[in-house]
Amino acid sequence: MPTFMHHLPAMPFDSLAAELAARRDADLYRRRRVLDSPAGALAHSDGRTLLNFSSNDYLGLARDATLIEAAQAGAARWGVGAGASHLVTGHSAAHQAFEDEFAAFVGKPAALSLASGYQANLAAICALVGREDAVFADKLNHASLNDACLLSRAEFKRYPHNDLAALERLLAGSRARRRLIVVDGVFSMDGDLAPLRELLALAERHDAWLYVDDAHGFGVLGDGRGSAAGLVSPRLIYMATLGKAAGVGGAAIAAEAVVIDYLVNFARPYIYTTATPPLLAETLRCGLRRIAEDGWRRERLVQHIRRLRAALADSGLRLLESATPIQPLLAPDSATALRWSAALAEQGLLVAAIRPPTVPSARLRITLSAAHLPEHLGTLIAALRRLES
């Protein structure tokens, strides 16, 4: 064999393959499940029909007939694309109407619509703070908030989960030009709530702003207005994602008019992105009406949450404390979480195993929906109890 064959360089992606192999060995490898069905209580995948307890469609609006009709009418009226960014020719009357209605619904003067919650967090945080400023973030915040804080180049200070005393010490010691507290309204993997009233009081006391990512609270809490419902302060900047309880997609930020105007002028992820299709804005307007008018959806959710927690209270299974549709069941390790998820799938239930690095400790993330029927909950409870055996 020619000697040069012994000196061939490694393949260009060998290091990537090695990292993936390490994830497989640690039971942390991720795969995408392909569904053959719309979002809903039932999921069709790999030729099987499963009860779906892994969706964030909390109110069951993703396939609601009135939203589908609104989307069809929106497509007929506006076509299927915006054609440009908002600041060129992409901002339609449908976008403006949704923003006005969203702002009024959550009790803020103005709003801005964006393509996703991730984009909204990057847009707002990176525009509002920079090198001379400081952000203060809960350690359990969503990855998109952490990424936005890092990319903003502001001083990034994290405090222990819901530890108000630690946060106040950080705020008191800060000499930053601008101080921004960043927090999830509902923590997406634990299901518990941020103490927003107390956080807002700290913002008032230390001349800071409070940015709330309410991806999992909007539509569910506060008669649908979210985890910040009832809080009134110009310091509050409120963001809701619209692909969960609202049933569609995108995100909206609501705040004082000067804040929204500032984002329109300085938020690069907003400025340099093609606007979302106007048909989605029309669909979201319908979704807002459903959230406001269909209180029965939230009532059914509350019944499901109470029933699940009561049924497992005397078991050896450990649900984290949560009064939201997110009901995390802690597992001893990632392998057990995967085994539990597979066992539930064998019984016809789709319950996702969530593992590090997404969360510090492995778990099943059980999510409940108004689309679930009482018999669906009975099936879930019986299957979970069998995990103990």
QUINOR-V14123 format. One record per residue. N is the residue number from 0. RES is the residue in one small letter. SS is DSSP state (H for helix, E for strand, L for the rest). Layout:
n:res:ss
N:RES:SS
N:RES:SS
This chain:
n:res:ss
0:m:L
1:p:L
2:t:H
3:f:H
4:m:H
5:h:H
6:h:H
7:l:L
8:p:L
9:a:L
10:m:L
11:p:L
12:f:L
13:d:H
14:s:H
15:l:H
16:a:H
17:a:H
18:e:H
19:l:H
20:a:H
21:a:H
22:r:H
23:r:H
24:d:H
25:a:L
26:d:L
27:l:L
28:y:L
29:r:L
30:r:L
31:r:L
32:r:L
33:v:L
34:l:L
35:d:L
36:s:L
37:p:L
38:a:L
39:g:L
40:a:L
41:l:E
42:a:E
43:h:E
44:s:E
45:d:L
46:g:L
47:r:E
48:t:E
49:l:E
50:l:E
51:n:E
52:f:L
53:s:L
54:s:L
55:n:L
56:d:L
57:y:L
58:l:L
59:g:L
60:l:L
61:a:L
62:r:L
63:d:L
64:a:H
65:t:H
66:l:H
67:i:H
68:e:H
69:a:H
70:a:H
71:q:H
72:a:H
73:g:H
74:a:H
75:a:H
76:r:H
77:w:H
78:g:L
79:v:L
80:g:L
81:a:L
82:g:L
83:a:L
84:s:E
85:h:H
86:l:H
87:v:H
88:t:H
89:g:H
90:h:L
91:s:L
92:a:H
93:a:H
94:h:H
95:q:H
96:a:H
97:f:H
98:e:H
99:d:H
100:e:H
101:f:H
102:a:H
103:a:H
104:f:H
105:v:H
106:g:L
107:k:L
108:p:L
109:a:E
110:a:E
111:l:E
112:s:E
113:l:E
114:a:L
115:s:L
116:g:H
117:y:H
118:q:H
119:a:H
120:n:H
121:l:H
122:a:H
123:a:H
124:i:H
125:c:H
126:a:H
127:l:H
128:v:L
129:g:L
130:r:L
131:e:L
132:d:L
133:a:E
134:v:E
135:f:E
136:a:E
137:d:E
138:k:L
139:l:L
140:n:L
141:h:L
142:a:H
143:s:H
144:l:H
145:n:H
146:d:H
147:a:H
148:c:H
149:l:H
150:l:H
151:s:H
152:r:L
153:a:L
154:e:E
155:f:E
156:k:E
157:r:E
158:y:E
159:p:L
160:h:L
161:n:L
162:d:L
163:l:H
164:a:H
165:a:H
166:l:H
167:e:H
168:r:H
169:l:H
170:l:H
171:a:H
172:g:L
173:s:L
174:r:L
175:a:L
176:r:L
177:r:L
178:r:E
179:l:E
180:i:E
181:v:E
182:v:E
183:d:E
184:g:L
185:v:E
186:f:L
187:s:L
188:m:L
189:d:L
190:g:L
191:d:L
192:l:E
193:a:L
194:p:L
195:l:H
196:r:H
197:e:H
198:l:H
199:l:H
200:a:H
201:l:H
202:a:H
203:e:H
204:r:H
205:h:L
206:d:L
207:a:L
208:w:E
209:l:E
210:y:E
211:v:E
212:d:E
213:d:L
214:a:L
215:h:L
216:g:L
217:f:L
218:g:L
219:v:L
220:l:L
221:g:H
222:d:H
223:g:H
224:r:L
225:g:L
226:s:L
227:a:L
228:a:L
229:g:L
230:l:L
231:v:L
232:s:L
233:p:L
234:r:L
235:l:E
236:i:E
237:y:E
238:m:E
239:a:E
240:t:E
241:l:L
242:g:L
243:k:L
244:a:L
245:a:L
246:g:L
247:v:L
248:g:L
249:g:L
250:a:E
251:a:E
252:i:E
253:a:E
254:a:E
255:e:L
256:a:H
257:v:H
258:v:H
259:i:H
260:d:H
261:y:H
262:l:H
263:v:H
264:n:H
265:f:H
266:a:L
267:r:H
268:p:H
269:y:H
270:i:H
271:y:L
272:t:L
273:t:E
274:a:L
275:t:L
276:p:L
277:p:H
278:l:H
279:l:H
280:a:H
281:e:H
282:t:H
283:l:H
284:r:H
285:c:H
286:g:H
287:l:H
288:r:H
289:r:H
290:i:H
291:a:H
292:e:H
293:d:L
294:g:H
295:w:H
296:r:H
297:r:H
298:e:H
299:r:H
300:l:H
301:v:H
302:q:H
303:h:H
304:i:H
305:r:H
306:r:H
307:l:H
308:r:H
309:a:H
310:a:H
311:l:H
312:a:L
313:d:L
314:s:L
315:g:L
316:l:L
317:r:L
318:l:E
319:l:L
320:e:L
321:s:L
322:a:L
323:t:L
324:p:L
325:i:E
326:q:E
327:p:E
328:l:E
329:l:E
330:a:L
331:p:L
332:d:L
333:s:H
334:a:H
335:t:H
336:a:H
337:l:H
338:r:H
339:w:H
340:s:H
341:a:H
342:a:H
343:l:H
344:a:H
345:e:H
346:q:L
347:g:L
348:l:E
349:l:E
350:v:L
351:a:E
352:a:E
353:i:E
354:r:L
355:p:L
356:p:L
357:t:L
358:v:L
359:p:L
360:s:L
361:a:L
362:r:E
363:l:E
364:r:E
365:i:E
366:t:E
367:l:L
368:s:L
369:a:L
370:a:L
371:h:L
372:l:L
373:p:H
374:e:H
375:h:H
376:l:H
377:g:H
378:t:H
379:l:H
380:i:H
381:a:H
382:a:H
383:l:H
384:r:H
385:r:H
386:l:L
387:e:L
388:s:L
